[in-house]
Amino acid sequence: MKNARNILAVACLALLLSACDNSQTDRDQASAASDAASAAQPAADNAATAAEQARENAGSALSDAASAVGDATKATADELSAKAKVAGTKAAAAANETAADMLFSAAELSTPAEKEKLFRRIINDYPNSSSAILAGGKLRQASQIGLPFDLGFFDVTTGNWVHTRWLRGKVIIVQFWATWCGPCVGEIPQLKELYARYKDQGLEILGVSLDGPRTQTNLDTLKEFIKKNKIEWPQYYQGESFDSAFSRSWAISAIPTIFVLDREGKLRSTDAREKLDTLIPDLLAAKQSK
């Protein structure tokens, strides 16, 4: 009986110890879970913060993108507006150029009095046109008759400096011409004949070349022509054809054009092509005033 009681007591003690162990395990597990939850909270908070920041960044990016599109649209509109203004300016300039050209052509066919009026109108109404420069040159041609004519240049062949001031006492033919111009080349024999006949009496000829890149000719072209055709008088190579400053200042819009200066270096004619056979002997016969 005593043994039975002892066995029963031992069994109860074992059950009590087992219960205590289970309780401790549960407490340990609960503590671990709590620790895990505590450790996870900062990560969850960080994740939430990161998500919120991402949303803000996305919103900012969308705003920036919208702003960029707006700026680009404005820039495109401004650019188109600027291009339209440029196109309008060019169209107006082209229209003015055409109108000035038509007036210039009409002036060339008019009487001297009407011609002067039309040239002045071109200058006043279309001052930026190329015809205005030519019109000014035409008026200059008329107004400079009887006044000193200045021209200085380095001779193509010799490289020497030539100036009309140094040729006072001579009658001078100034030929505006080019190697590509058929009528100009056709006049060379007549000029050579005049030069041979009157050189010793005081005749000089100065060539003003309108050769240049615009006409697929250049300085070498001119030199070769001079050598081949044995032209003896000095030649001025301007280099820009009809765009050359000196020729434009005298409204040389067609060649050949021939000016003639008297012994005093004064301009006597700006259209002497058909008059050389009579004009040159007359000027050579005239005495130079002292």
Contacts in CASP RR format, 6 or more apart in sequence:
PFRMAT RR
TARGET T0000
AUTHOR 0000-0000-0000
METHOD contacts of the structure
MODEL  1
MKNARNILAVACLALLLSACDNSQTDRDQASAASDAASAAQPAADNAATA
AEQARENAGSALSDAASAVGDATKATADELSAKAKVAGTKAAAAANETAA
DMLFSAAELSTPAEKEKLFRRIINDYPNSSSAILAGGKLRQASQIGLPFD
LGFFDVTTGNWVHTRWLRGKVIIVQFWATWCGPCVGEIPQLKELYARYKD
QGLEILGVSLDGPRTQTNLDTLKEFIKKNKIEWPQYYQGESFDSAFSRSW
AISAIPTIFVLDREGKLRSTDAREKLDTLIPDLLAAKQSK
93 128 0 8 1.000
96 126 0 8 1.000
96 128 0 8 1.000
96 129 0 8 1.000
97 126 0 8 1.000
97 129 0 8 1.000
97 130 0 8 1.000
97 131 0 8 1.000
99 125 0 8 1.000
99 126 0 8 1.000
100 122 0 8 1.000
100 125 0 8 1.000
100 126 0 8 1.000
100 129 0 8 1.000
100 130 0 8 1.000
100 131 0 8 1.000
100 132 0 8 1.000
100 135 0 8 1.000
101 129 0 8 1.000
101 131 0 8 1.000
103 118 0 8 1.000
103 121 0 8 1.000
103 122 0 8 1.000
103 126 0 8 1.000
103 131 0 8 1.000
104 118 0 8 1.000
104 119 0 8 1.000
104 122 0 8 1.000
104 131 0 8 1.000
104 134 0 8 1.000
104 135 0 8 1.000
106 118 0 8 1.000
107 114 0 8 1.000
107 115 0 8 1.000
107 118 0 8 1.000
107 119 0 8 1.000
107 122 0 8 1.000
107 135 0 8 1.000
107 138 0 8 1.000
108 115 0 8 1.000
110 118 0 8 1.000
112 142 0 8 1.000
115 138 0 8 1.000
116 139 0 8 1.000
116 142 0 8 1.000
118 135 0 8 1.000
119 135 0 8 1.000
119 136 0 8 1.000
119 138 0 8 1.000
119 139 0 8 1.000
120 135 0 8 1.000
120 139 0 8 1.000
122 129 0 8 1.000
122 131 0 8 1.000
122 132 0 8 1.000
122 135 0 8 1.000
123 132 0 8 1.000
123 135 0 8 1.000
123 136 0 8 1.000
123 139 0 8 1.000
126 132 0 8 1.000
133 248 0 8 1.000
133 249 0 8 1.000
133 251 0 8 1.000
134 248 0 8 1.000
134 251 0 8 1.000
134 253 0 8 1.000
135 251 0 8 1.000
136 251 0 8 1.000
137 248 0 8 1.000
137 249 0 8 1.000
137 250 0 8 1.000
137 251 0 8 1.000
138 251 0 8 1.000
140 249 0 8 1.000
140 250 0 8 1.000
140 251 0 8 1.000
141 250 0 8 1.000
141 251 0 8 1.000
141 270 0 8 1.000
142 270 0 8 1.000
144 267 0 8 1.000
145 267 0 8 1.000
145 268 0 8 1.000
145 269 0 8 1.000
145 270 0 8 1.000
146 266 0 8 1.000
146 267 0 8 1.000
146 268 0 8 1.000
147 266 0 8 1.000
147 267 0 8 1.000
148 164 0 8 1.000
148 264 0 8 1.000
148 265 0 8 1.000
148 266 0 8 1.000
148 267 0 8 1.000
149 164 0 8 1.000
149 174 0 8 1.000
149 259 0 8 1.000
149 261 0 8 1.000
149 265 0 8 1.000
149 266 0 8 1.000
149 267 0 8 1.000
150 163 0 8 1.000
150 164 0 8 1.000
150 165 0 8 1.000
151 163 0 8 1.000
151 164 0 8 1.000
151 174 0 8 1.000
151 206 0 8 1.000
151 208 0 8 1.000
151 236 0 8 1.000
151 246 0 8 1.000
152 161 0 8 1.000
152 162 0 8 1.000
152 163 0 8 1.000
152 164 0 8 1.000
152 236 0 8 1.000
153 161 0 8 1.000
153 162 0 8 1.000
153 163 0 8 1.000
153 234 0 8 1.000
153 236 0 8 1.000
154 160 0 8 1.000
154 161 0 8 1.000
154 162 0 8 1.000
155 161 0 8 1.000
155 162 0 8 1.000
155 234 0 8 1.000
155 235 0 8 1.000
155 236 0 8 1.000
156 209 0 8 1.000
156 219 0 8 1.000
156 222 0 8 1.000
156 223 0 8 1.000
156 226 0 8 1.000
156 234 0 8 1.000
156 235 0 8 1.000
156 236 0 8 1.000
156 237 0 8 1.000
157 223 0 8 1.000
157 226 0 8 1.000
157 234 0 8 1.000
157 235 0 8 1.000
158 234 0 8 1.000
160 234 0 8 1.000
162 206 0 8 1.000
162 234 0 8 1.000
162 236 0 8 1.000
164 172 0 8 1.000
164 206 0 8 1.000
164 261 0 8 1.000
164 265 0 8 1.000
167 204 0 8 1.000
167 265 0 8 1.000
168 263 0 8 1.000
168 264 0 8 1.000
168 265 0 8 1.000
168 288 0 8 1.000
169 202 0 8 1.000
169 263 0 8 1.000
169 264 0 8 1.000
169 265 0 8 1.000
169 288 0 8 1.000
170 202 0 8 1.000
170 203 0 8 1.000
170 204 0 8 1.000
170 263 0 8 1.000
171 198 0 8 1.000
171 202 0 8 1.000
171 203 0 8 1.000
171 204 0 8 1.000
171 260 0 8 1.000
171 261 0 8 1.000
171 262 0 8 1.000
171 263 0 8 1.000
171 280 0 8 1.000
171 283 0 8 1.000
171 284 0 8 1.000
172 203 0 8 1.000
172 204 0 8 1.000
172 205 0 8 1.000
172 206 0 8 1.000
172 260 0 8 1.000
172 261 0 8 1.000
172 265 0 8 1.000
173 191 0 8 1.000
173 194 0 8 1.000
173 203 0 8 1.000
173 204 0 8 1.000
173 205 0 8 1.000
173 206 0 8 1.000
173 258 0 8 1.000
173 259 0 8 1.000
173 260 0 8 1.000
173 272 0 8 1.000
173 276 0 8 1.000
173 280 0 8 1.000
174 205 0 8 1.000
174 206 0 8 1.000
174 207 0 8 1.000
174 208 0 8 1.000
174 258 0 8 1.000
174 259 0 8 1.000
174 260 0 8 1.000
174 261 0 8 1.000
175 184 0 8 1.000
175 187 0 8 1.000
175 191 0 8 1.000
175 205 0 8 1.000
175 206 0 8 1.000
175 207 0 8 1.000
175 208 0 8 1.000
175 256 0 8 1.000
175 257 0 8 1.000
175 258 0 8 1.000
176 207 0 8 1.000
176 208 0 8 1.000
176 210 0 8 1.000
176 247 0 8 1.000
176 250 0 8 1.000
176 252 0 8 1.000
176 255 0 8 1.000
176 256 0 8 1.000
176 257 0 8 1.000
176 258 0 8 1.000
176 259 0 8 1.000
177 184 0 8 1.000
177 185 0 8 1.000
177 187 0 8 1.000
177 207 0 8 1.000
177 208 0 8 1.000
177 209 0 8 1.000
177 210 0 8 1.000
177 255 0 8 1.000
177 256 0 8 1.000
178 184 0 8 1.000
178 209 0 8 1.000
178 210 0 8 1.000
178 211 0 8 1.000
178 215 0 8 1.000
178 217 0 8 1.000
178 241 0 8 1.000
178 255 0 8 1.000
179 185 0 8 1.000
179 209 0 8 1.000
179 211 0 8 1.000
179 217 0 8 1.000
179 221 0 8 1.000
179 222 0 8 1.000
179 225 0 8 1.000
180 211 0 8 1.000
180 215 0 8 1.000
180 216 0 8 1.000
180 217 0 8 1.000
181 210 0 8 1.000
181 255 0 8 1.000
181 256 0 8 1.000
183 255 0 8 1.000
183 256 0 8 1.000
184 255 0 8 1.000
184 256 0 8 1.000
187 256 0 8 1.000
187 273 0 8 1.000
188 229 0 8 1.000
188 231 0 8 1.000
190 276 0 8 1.000
191 205 0 8 1.000
191 233 0 8 1.000
192 231 0 8 1.000
192 232 0 8 1.000
194 203 0 8 1.000
194 205 0 8 1.000
194 276 0 8 1.000
194 277 0 8 1.000
194 280 0 8 1.000
195 203 0 8 1.000
195 205 0 8 1.000
195 232 0 8 1.000
195 233 0 8 1.000
197 203 0 8 1.000
198 280 0 8 1.000
198 281 0 8 1.000
198 284 0 8 1.000
201 284 0 8 1.000
202 284 0 8 1.000
203 280 0 8 1.000
203 284 0 8 1.000
204 233 0 8 1.000
205 233 0 8 1.000
205 234 0 8 1.000
206 233 0 8 1.000
206 234 0 8 1.000
206 235 0 8 1.000
206 236 0 8 1.000
207 233 0 8 1.000
207 234 0 8 1.000
207 235 0 8 1.000
207 236 0 8 1.000
208 235 0 8 1.000
208 236 0 8 1.000
208 238 0 8 1.000
208 246 0 8 1.000
208 247 0 8 1.000
209 222 0 8 1.000
209 235 0 8 1.000
209 236 0 8 1.000
209 237 0 8 1.000
209 238 0 8 1.000
209 239 0 8 1.000
210 238 0 8 1.000
210 241 0 8 1.000
210 242 0 8 1.000
210 244 0 8 1.000
210 247 0 8 1.000
210 252 0 8 1.000
210 255 0 8 1.000
211 217 0 8 1.000
211 218 0 8 1.000
211 219 0 8 1.000
211 221 0 8 1.000
211 222 0 8 1.000
211 237 0 8 1.000
211 239 0 8 1.000
211 241 0 8 1.000
212 218 0 8 1.000
212 239 0 8 1.000
212 240 0 8 1.000
212 241 0 8 1.000
213 239 0 8 1.000
213 240 0 8 1.000
213 241 0 8 1.000
214 240 0 8 1.000
214 241 0 8 1.000
214 242 0 8 1.000
214 243 0 8 1.000
215 241 0 8 1.000
218 239 0 8 1.000
219 237 0 8 1.000
219 239 0 8 1.000
222 235 0 8 1.000
222 237 0 8 1.000
225 231 0 8 1.000
226 235 0 8 1.000
236 246 0 8 1.000
238 244 0 8 1.000
238 245 0 8 1.000
238 246 0 8 1.000
238 247 0 8 1.000
242 248 0 8 1.000
242 252 0 8 1.000
242 253 0 8 1.000
250 259 0 8 1.000
250 270 0 8 1.000
256 273 0 8 1.000
257 270 0 8 1.000
257 271 0 8 1.000
257 273 0 8 1.000
258 269 0 8 1.000
258 271 0 8 1.000
258 272 0 8 1.000
258 273 0 8 1.000
258 276 0 8 1.000
259 267 0 8 1.000
259 269 0 8 1.000
259 270 0 8 1.000
259 272 0 8 1.000
260 267 0 8 1.000
260 268 0 8 1.000
260 269 0 8 1.000
260 272 0 8 1.000
260 275 0 8 1.000
260 276 0 8 1.000
260 279 0 8 1.000
260 280 0 8 1.000
260 283 0 8 1.000
261 267 0 8 1.000
261 268 0 8 1.000
262 268 0 8 1.000
262 283 0 8 1.000
262 286 0 8 1.000
263 283 0 8 1.000
263 286 0 8 1.000
263 287 0 8 1.000
263 288 0 8 1.000
264 288 0 8 1.000
264 289 0 8 1.000
268 279 0 8 1.000
268 283 0 8 1.000
269 275 0 8 1.000
269 279 0 8 1.000
272 279 0 8 1.000
END
